[in-house]
Amino acid sequence: MADGYDDRTDVLTVSGWKPWPLVDGTETFATVDPSSGSLVYQAATATVHRDFRGPMYRMDSKNIWAEFIR
């Protein structure tokens, strides 16, 4: 689980992909149920937008590209 995303990351919501900077906290986000591995949609418990200076972790594959903090 990531603690934050960079401003170039899109997140999957029930309405489709949305750039992280446009997230306002009212969205329902796609998540993975760890017990079944199924995709489910859940409301966020909180969202935070702030500047961050520090290391970012990068995930880059055929289908996904993201940078996040941990």
One Martini backbone bead per residue (centre of mass of N, CA, C, O) as a GRO file, in nm:
protein
   70
    1MET     BB    1   0.097   0.036   0.022
    2ALA     BB    2   0.049   0.362  -0.030
    3ASP     BB    3   0.107   0.706   0.093
    4GLY     BB    4   0.162   0.817  -0.209
    5TYR     BB    5   0.154   1.038  -0.496
    6ASP     BB    6   0.214   1.163  -0.782
    7ASP     BB    7   0.110   1.406  -1.030
    8ARG     BB    8   0.118   1.155  -1.267
    9THR     BB    9  -0.103   0.991  -1.131
   10ASP     BB   10  -0.347   0.750  -1.179
   11VAL     BB   11  -0.677   0.662  -1.070
   12LEU     BB   12  -0.916   0.420  -0.999
   13THR     BB   13  -1.254   0.465  -1.054
   14VAL     BB   14  -1.589   0.426  -1.098
   15SER     BB   15  -1.549   0.660  -1.342
   16GLY     BB   16  -1.242   0.615  -1.373
   17TRP     BB   17  -0.974   0.772  -1.466
   18LYS     BB   18  -0.766   0.980  -1.238
   19PRO     BB   19  -0.597   1.240  -1.155
   20TRP     BB   20  -0.462   1.304  -0.858
   21PRO     BB   21  -0.497   1.625  -0.853
   22LEU     BB   22  -0.833   1.576  -0.889
   23VAL     BB   23  -0.867   1.469  -0.620
   24ASP     BB   24  -1.133   1.516  -0.346
   25GLY     BB   25  -1.260   1.243  -0.178
   26THR     BB   26  -1.543   1.138  -0.331
   27GLU     BB   27  -1.435   0.887  -0.427
   28THR     BB   28  -1.429   0.560  -0.573
   29PHE     BB   29  -1.194   0.307  -0.531
   30ALA     BB   30  -0.978   0.088  -0.651
   31THR     BB   31  -0.934  -0.240  -0.515
   32VAL     BB   32  -0.786  -0.514  -0.335
   33ASP     BB   33  -0.886  -0.810  -0.217
   34PRO     BB   34  -0.683  -1.009  -0.023
   35SER     BB   35  -0.866  -1.274   0.001
   36SER     BB   36  -0.950  -1.284  -0.335
   37GLY     BB   37  -0.829  -1.068  -0.559
   38SER     BB   38  -1.049  -0.867  -0.597
   39LEU     BB   39  -1.219  -0.615  -0.741
   40VAL     BB   40  -1.288  -0.315  -0.554
   41TYR     BB   41  -1.493  -0.055  -0.420
   42GLN     BB   42  -1.378   0.237  -0.228
   43ALA     BB   43  -1.379   0.456   0.008
   44ALA     BB   44  -1.212   0.697   0.142
   45THR     BB   45  -1.080   0.803   0.454
   46ALA     BB   46  -0.849   0.978   0.302
   47THR     BB   47  -0.704   1.289   0.176
   48VAL     BB   48  -0.380   1.415   0.051
   49HIS     BB   49  -0.234   1.738  -0.032
   50ARG     BB   50   0.125   1.762  -0.080
   51ASP     BB   51   0.432   1.837  -0.041
   52PHE     BB   52   0.730   1.642  -0.146
   53ARG     BB   53   1.052   1.548  -0.001
   54GLY     BB   54   1.188   1.257  -0.148
   55PRO     BB   55   1.156   0.939  -0.189
   56MET     BB   56   1.067   0.745  -0.475
   57TYR     BB   57   0.868   0.494  -0.601
   58ARG     BB   58   0.888   0.269  -0.883
   59MET     BB   59   0.640   0.151  -1.118
   60ASP     BB   60   0.720  -0.062  -1.408
   61SER     BB   61   0.513  -0.176  -1.672
   62LYS     BB   62   0.312  -0.269  -1.920
   63ASN     BB   63   0.039  -0.152  -1.739
   64ILE     BB   64   0.225   0.013  -1.522
   65TRP     BB   65   0.266   0.352  -1.383
   66ALA     BB   66   0.441   0.460  -1.080
   67GLU     BB   67   0.462   0.698  -0.808
   68PHE     BB   68   0.568   0.656  -0.461
   69ILE     BB   69   0.522   0.654  -0.121
   70ARG     BB   70   0.623   0.489   0.210
   0.00000   0.00000   0.00000
